[in-house]
Amino acid sequence: MELRTLAYAEAVARLGTFTRAAQELHVAQPAVSAQIATLERELGVQLFVRTRRGVTPTDAGARVVEHARRMLDQAEQLRADVDELRGLLAGRLRVGITPLVGGLDVPAAVAAFHREHPGVALRIRSGLIDALLAELAAGELDAVVGPIDERTERRFEVTVLATETVVLISAPAAAVPRALADVADQAFVCLHAESGLRAILDKAAAAHGFVPNVAVEAATPWQIREYVSAGLGVALLAASVARAEGPPVRITVLDPSPAHPPLGVIRRPGGPRAAAAFAVHLSA
């Protein structure tokens, strides 16, 4: 059983298809299939089942992938430790970035980090904070750039980079609200019910004695702005998103402003050295 074979199994489980795994691993798709078949013969169990949407791990496959991720992380840490002895920063760094990063120029910072540490193989993906934190906890990401709430601080190591404020946005032609209570009877646009932004909205509305009617559930903060601009409701939104270039909205600064978690880099305790260096680089 080779680490390469375990890496193939981990990629297939994470990406859901042999084709996508092959693309990420830069090998031909038959090579991935052959390695998985070899591993199944060695272990004497079926690891994946085919579905209309791709492949999913069997119970045995899920257990193998769980062990594979730990072994791959340990191998990566071994390489990083050896590189550290040689005075190099190398290895793999998988970073998840949320759409909400305030005024931070994250692409430029990531590019500068890559130039300073060319031995680090970067993988970047975007998503909402809850999904990215789940991948971080599962060992599928090494760092996340996004909002940091109290639960996140208890679970992970964090480096605060910037603060954020919350504003009320409405359609350009709408009447100018002076407070959140002025729009209590209007439809709201927000993220899904388990999101941090929905928690901010619910808490702020409760302080004004009403329950918000979330008529439009958007997938991203940018979609919230698009729906509000089109006149489908009002919303609480991070000021950095509300003031960025995009569809026009009317911005009302609330006093007091609902609290928004700070933004920063989130890492697993004991994660790869490259993740710690990445956090230091962004905070410099």
LOMI-639827 format. One line per 8 residues: number of its first residue (from 1); their letters; for each residue z, y, x of C-alpha. Coordinates in pm, 1 decimal. Layout:
<atoms>
NUM = A = Z Y X ~ ...
</atoms>
This chain:
<atoms>
1 = MELRTLAY = 0.0 0.0 0.0 ~ -116.7 325.4 157.6 ~ -13.9 683.5 89.1 ~ -378.1 763.8 19.7 ~ -382.6 510.8 -264.4 ~ -63.7 658.4 -409.6 ~ -217.3 1006.6 -384.3 ~ -516.8 884.5 -585.5
9 = AEAVARLG = -288.9 739.4 -855.5 ~ -87.3 1063.3 -873.2 ~ -402.7 1273.9 -908.0 ~ -546.4 1051.1 -1183.7 ~ -218.3 1068.4 -1379.2 ~ -187.8 1445.3 -1341.2 ~ -550.5 1534.2 -1416.9 ~ -616.8 1270.5 -1681.8
17 = TFTRAAQE = -956.3 1147.6 -1558.3 ~ -1096.5 966.6 -1257.5 ~ -1372.0 1228.5 -1229.8 ~ -1135.9 1524.6 -1202.3 ~ -917.8 1336.3 -956.4 ~ -1222.2 1263.0 -740.3 ~ -1325.2 1629.2 -748.9 ~ -981.0 1744.8 -639.4
25 = LHVAQPAV = -960.2 1481.4 -366.7 ~ -1317.6 1552.0 -250.0 ~ -1426.0 1189.5 -275.4 ~ -1671.2 997.8 -491.8 ~ -1544.1 883.1 -830.5 ~ -1607.6 511.1 -754.0 ~ -1377.8 543.1 -451.1 ~ -1093.7 654.4 -678.2
33 = SAQIATLE = -1158.5 371.3 -922.4 ~ -1165.3 120.2 -634.8 ~ -834.7 243.5 -492.6 ~ -665.7 223.7 -833.6 ~ -802.0 -127.0 -885.8 ~ -668.8 -228.1 -542.2 ~ -326.1 -90.1 -626.4 ~ -322.5 -272.1 -960.5
41 = RELGVQLF = -403.9 -600.3 -784.3 ~ -129.7 -543.7 -526.9 ~ 131.0 -469.6 -793.4 ~ 2.9 -718.8 -1050.9 ~ 11.8 -466.7 -1338.4 ~ -228.2 -237.1 -1519.9 ~ -155.7 125.6 -1429.3 ~ -388.7 319.7 -1663.0
49 = VRTRRGVT = -550.4 277.0 -2002.3 ~ -868.8 451.6 -2108.9 ~ -872.6 679.7 -2414.1 ~ -1133.9 904.1 -2570.3 ~ -997.6 1196.8 -2372.5 ~ -966.9 1020.2 -2039.3 ~ -694.4 792.5 -1903.3 ~ -318.9 777.7 -1950.4
57 = PTDAGARV = -60.4 588.1 -1746.0 ~ 92.4 269.9 -1884.2 ~ 471.4 237.0 -1867.6 ~ 430.7 66.5 -1531.5 ~ 181.6 333.2 -1424.4 ~ 422.3 613.0 -1509.9 ~ 690.6 445.8 -1298.9 ~ 450.1 402.6 -1006.9
65 = VEHARRML = 339.9 767.9 -1029.8 ~ 702.8 880.5 -1033.4 ~ 769.4 691.2 -709.2 ~ 436.9 804.5 -564.9 ~ 525.1 1170.2 -611.9 ~ 856.4 1124.4 -434.2 ~ 691.2 937.9 -145.9 ~ 413.0 1196.7 -114.6
73 = DQAEQLRA = 666.8 1479.2 -115.4 ~ 866.6 1301.6 154.6 ~ 552.7 1250.3 362.2 ~ 464.9 1617.5 319.3 ~ 815.4 1717.3 423.4 ~ 787.7 1492.8 730.1 ~ 466.0 1665.8 831.9 ~ 622.5 2006.4 771.6
81 = DVDELRGL = 927.1 1915.9 980.7 ~ 709.5 1799.6 1267.8 ~ 496.1 2113.4 1239.9 ~ 814.5 2321.8 1245.3 ~ 912.1 2158.7 1573.6 ~ 570.2 2259.3 1703.7 ~ 622.5 2614.7 1576.8 ~ 358.1 2587.6 1303.5
89 = LAGRLRVG = 362.6 2638.1 927.7 ~ 135.8 2380.3 769.8 ~ 109.2 2136.9 481.2 ~ 36.4 2187.7 113.4 ~ 151.7 2466.5 -117.4 ~ 92.5 2437.6 -493.0 ~ 163.2 2764.1 -675.0 ~ 164.0 2836.8 -1047.9
97 = ITPLVGGL = 117.7 3198.7 -1156.1 ~ 185.7 3334.9 -1503.9 ~ -34.3 3603.0 -1665.5 ~ 267.8 3834.5 -1652.5 ~ 331.3 3956.2 -1297.3 ~ 408.1 4322.1 -1362.4 ~ 259.8 4560.9 -1111.5 ~ 246.9 4294.3 -839.4
105 = DVPAAVAA = -90.8 4242.1 -674.8 ~ -39.2 3867.8 -651.2 ~ -399.8 3772.2 -559.0 ~ -393.0 4009.7 -260.6 ~ -50.1 3883.8 -151.4 ~ -158.9 3520.3 -177.2 ~ -475.9 3593.1 20.0 ~ -271.9 3766.2 292.3
113 = FHREHPGV = -34.7 3467.7 309.0 ~ -331.3 3233.8 348.2 ~ -473.0 3444.9 631.7 ~ -137.5 3440.8 812.5 ~ -89.6 3066.0 760.8 ~ -433.3 2901.2 765.5 ~ -271.8 2562.1 819.2 ~ -129.1 2569.5 466.8
121 = ALRIRSGL = -360.6 2419.8 203.6 ~ -317.6 2636.9 -106.1 ~ -366.1 2524.4 -463.9 ~ -330.7 2795.6 -729.4 ~ -320.9 2750.2 -1106.2 ~ -239.8 2977.8 -1398.3 ~ -36.0 2906.5 -1710.2 ~ 254.7 3013.7 -1926.1
129 = IDALLAEL = 599.8 3005.1 -1770.8 ~ 745.0 2710.3 -1966.4 ~ 462.1 2474.6 -1870.4 ~ 465.9 2587.8 -1507.4 ~ 843.0 2542.2 -1476.7 ~ 811.3 2189.9 -1618.7 ~ 555.0 2109.9 -1349.0 ~ 780.9 2266.7 -1084.7
137 = AAGELDAV = 1073.5 2049.0 -1196.3 ~ 849.7 1739.8 -1194.3 ~ 737.9 1808.2 -837.4 ~ 380.5 1890.0 -939.5 ~ 416.4 2251.6 -818.5 ~ 605.6 2394.5 -520.2 ~ 651.1 2751.5 -643.8 ~ 596.9 2961.9 -954.9
145 = VGPIDERT = 544.5 3337.2 -980.7 ~ 669.3 3466.5 -1314.2 ~ 966.2 3589.1 -1518.4 ~ 1313.7 3471.1 -1417.9 ~ 1568.5 3422.3 -1697.0 ~ 1926.2 3293.7 -1674.4 ~ 1826.3 2930.6 -1732.0 ~ 1572.9 2951.2 -1451.6
153 = ERRFEVTV = 1831.8 3095.5 -1212.9 ~ 2064.5 2802.7 -1285.0 ~ 1797.0 2538.9 -1219.4 ~ 1597.2 2678.3 -928.6 ~ 1606.4 2901.0 -622.7 ~ 1466.9 3244.3 -708.2 ~ 1347.7 3552.6 -521.0 ~ 1326.8 3866.2 -738.0
161 = LATETVVL = 1019.3 4078.1 -666.6 ~ 1002.3 4335.5 -946.3 ~ 1149.7 4447.7 -1277.2 ~ 970.2 4474.5 -1609.5 ~ 1025.2 4668.1 -1934.6 ~ 931.3 4592.3 -2294.1 ~ 740.4 4833.8 -2520.2 ~ 624.0 4825.1 -2880.5
169 = ISAPAAAV = 246.9 4825.1 -2927.2 ~ 43.0 4891.6 -3241.4 ~ -321.9 4953.0 -3329.5 ~ -463.4 5286.9 -3209.6 ~ -516.2 5414.9 -3563.9 ~ -175.3 5302.2 -3694.3 ~ 107.1 5539.6 -3782.3 ~ 328.2 5620.1 -3485.7
177 = PRALADVA = 652.8 5416.0 -3504.7 ~ 964.0 5569.7 -3353.1 ~ 1178.2 5257.0 -3346.4 ~ 1149.4 4883.3 -3399.2 ~ 1307.1 4919.3 -3744.3 ~ 1006.7 5129.1 -3852.8 ~ 782.3 4822.1 -3835.1 ~ 1027.2 4568.0 -3980.0
185 = DQAFVCLH = 797.0 4502.1 -4279.2 ~ 480.7 4460.4 -4073.3 ~ 318.9 4146.7 -3932.2 ~ 400.3 4069.6 -3570.3 ~ 191.1 3911.4 -3297.7 ~ 377.9 3703.3 -3041.2 ~ 371.7 3391.1 -2825.1 ~ 486.5 3049.4 -2948.3
193 = AESGLRAI = 833.6 3000.0 -3094.8 ~ 986.0 2855.2 -2775.3 ~ 858.5 3130.9 -2546.0 ~ 1072.8 3386.8 -2370.2 ~ 886.2 3672.4 -2539.6 ~ 964.3 3528.6 -2885.0 ~ 1332.2 3514.9 -2788.2 ~ 1315.7 3882.0 -2687.3
201 = LDKAAAAH = 1152.0 3972.9 -3019.5 ~ 1398.9 3771.2 -3229.0 ~ 1700.0 3923.4 -3050.5 ~ 1569.0 4280.2 -3077.9 ~ 1482.8 4236.4 -3445.7 ~ 1823.6 4086.2 -3522.5 ~ 1986.4 4392.7 -3365.8 ~ 1798.2 4601.5 -3623.9
209 = GFVPNVAV = 1886.6 4370.2 -3913.9 ~ 1558.2 4190.1 -3981.0 ~ 1370.6 3869.2 -3906.2 ~ 1019.4 3933.6 -3771.3 ~ 722.4 3795.1 -3960.0 ~ 513.9 3644.7 -3679.7 ~ 178.5 3615.7 -3853.3 ~ -29.1 3565.6 -3539.7
217 = EAATPWQI = 74.5 3329.4 -3261.6 ~ -121.4 3411.3 -2945.5 ~ -173.4 3190.2 -2641.5 ~ -124.0 3460.2 -2376.6 ~ 15.7 3815.1 -2346.6 ~ -340.4 3943.6 -2312.1 ~ -435.5 3784.0 -2642.6 ~ -140.2 3960.0 -2803.9
225 = REYVSAGL = -287.2 4293.0 -2697.6 ~ -631.6 4196.1 -2827.2 ~ -497.1 4100.7 -3171.0 ~ -285.8 4414.9 -3197.7 ~ -578.6 4633.6 -3093.9 ~ -783.4 4473.3 -3371.9 ~ -517.6 4571.7 -3627.2 ~ -370.1 4228.2 -3698.1
233 = GVALLAAS = -9.4 4333.3 -3639.1 ~ 237.1 4496.4 -3401.9 ~ 407.7 4339.6 -3101.3 ~ 664.7 4367.6 -2830.1 ~ 492.7 4332.5 -2495.5 ~ 560.9 4379.4 -2126.1 ~ 479.0 4738.0 -2032.9 ~ 260.9 4626.5 -1741.0
241 = VARAEGPP = 32.2 4435.2 -1980.0 ~ 33.0 4711.4 -2241.4 ~ -64.3 4978.7 -1986.6 ~ -324.7 4778.3 -1794.9 ~ -695.6 4823.6 -1857.8 ~ -804.0 4648.9 -2174.4 ~ -832.0 4684.3 -2551.0 ~ -675.9 5014.7 -2668.4
249 = VRITVLDP = -326.1 5005.7 -2820.8 ~ -66.9 5266.9 -2912.8 ~ 245.9 5234.1 -2696.6 ~ 593.7 5324.2 -2818.6 ~ 875.1 5331.6 -2563.6 ~ 1189.7 5203.9 -2733.5 ~ 1537.1 5342.8 -2669.1 ~ 1714.1 5125.3 -2586.8
257 = SPAHPPLG = 1438.3 4904.0 -2453.2 ~ 1480.7 4528.9 -2513.9 ~ 1578.3 4353.3 -2191.9 ~ 1302.5 4170.5 -2004.8 ~ 1374.3 3919.7 -1724.7 ~ 1279.1 4028.7 -1372.7 ~ 970.8 3884.3 -1205.1 ~ 974.3 3679.1 -889.3
265 = VIRRPGGP = 911.6 3355.6 -702.9 ~ 1079.3 3039.7 -834.0 ~ 1123.7 2732.0 -611.3 ~ 1283.5 2387.0 -622.9 ~ 1597.8 2355.0 -410.3 ~ 1504.5 2166.2 -97.0 ~ 1133.4 2221.1 -155.1 ~ 871.4 2252.2 118.0
273 = RAAAAFAV = 918.4 2509.7 391.8 ~ 585.8 2668.8 297.4 ~ 727.9 2760.1 -44.9 ~ 1021.9 2942.3 115.0 ~ 784.6 3123.8 350.5 ~ 566.2 3217.2 53.2 ~ 865.0 3373.4 -125.4 ~ 959.6 3570.2 185.1
281 = HLSA = 600.7 3690.1 226.0 ~ 574.5 3818.1 -132.5 ~ 909.6 3996.3 -110.2 ~ 824.4 4176.1 215.1
</atoms>
